[in-house]
Amino acid sequence: MSSSEDYQAKAAEALVQLGEAKTEAERVRLRRAHGVYMKLSTHGAEAAERAAARPPKRIVPEKAAPPKPGPSFRLS
């Protein structure tokens, strides 16, 4: 599996290729590739931060809900 340094190197390479791109389609492809590589390079750190973070507090209503009405009659 690639490390964040590998993805950052690929992002830098995509920027170099972007400067040399001749067509708009190639520029779009390289801009998207650069964005993906940057997102992948930070993914590991973000995942570690999310794992270390405490889960949010559970939302508890201030007062209990009224009881639901039962069936009005029973068929036996």
C-alpha positions in Angstrom: 0.0 0.0 0.0 1.3 3.5 -0.9 2.2 5.9 1.8 1.3 9.6 1.9 4.8 10.6 0.6 4.1 8.4 -2.6 0.8 10.1 -3.2 2.3 13.6 -2.6 5.0 12.7 -5.2 2.4 11.6 -7.7 0.5 14.9 -7.1 3.6 16.9 -7.7 4.2 14.9 -10.9 0.6 15.6 -12.0 1.2 19.3 -11.6 4.3 19.2 -13.7 2.4 17.3 -16.4 -0.4 19.8 -16.1 2.0 22.6 -17.0 3.0 20.7 -20.2 -0.6 19.7 -21.1 -1.7 20.8 -24.6 -5.5 19.9 -24.6 -8.3 20.9 -22.3 -9.2 17.3 -21.8 -5.7 16.5 -20.6 -5.7 19.5 -18.2 -9.0 18.4 -16.7 -7.8 14.8 -16.2 -4.5 16.0 -14.6 -6.4 18.5 -12.3 -8.7 15.7 -11.1 -5.7 13.3 -10.7 -3.9 15.9 -8.6 -7.0 16.4 -6.4 -7.4 12.6 -5.9 -3.7 12.2 -5.0 -3.9 15.0 -2.5 -7.0 13.5 -0.9 -5.3 10.1 -0.7 -2.2 11.6 0.9 -4.2 13.0 3.8 -6.6 10.0 4.1 -4.4 8.1 6.6 -4.0 11.0 9.0 -7.6 11.9 8.8 -8.7 8.3 9.5 -6.4 8.2 12.6 -7.8 11.5 13.9 -11.4 10.2 13.5 -10.5 6.9 15.3 -8.9 8.9 18.2 -11.9 11.3 18.5 -14.6 10.5 21.0 -18.0 9.8 19.6 -20.5 12.6 20.0 -22.8 12.6 22.9 -26.1 10.8 22.5 -29.1 13.2 22.0 -31.6 12.6 24.8 -35.1 14.2 24.8 -35.8 16.6 27.6 -39.1 14.9 28.5 -40.5 11.4 27.8 -42.8 11.0 24.8 -46.5 10.4 25.6 -47.5 6.8 25.5 -48.9 5.5 22.2 -52.5 4.6 22.2 -53.2 0.9 22.1 -55.7 -0.9 19.9 -59.3 0.2 20.4 -60.6 -3.4 20.3 -59.3 -6.9 19.9 -60.3 -9.6 17.5 -60.0 -13.0 19.1 
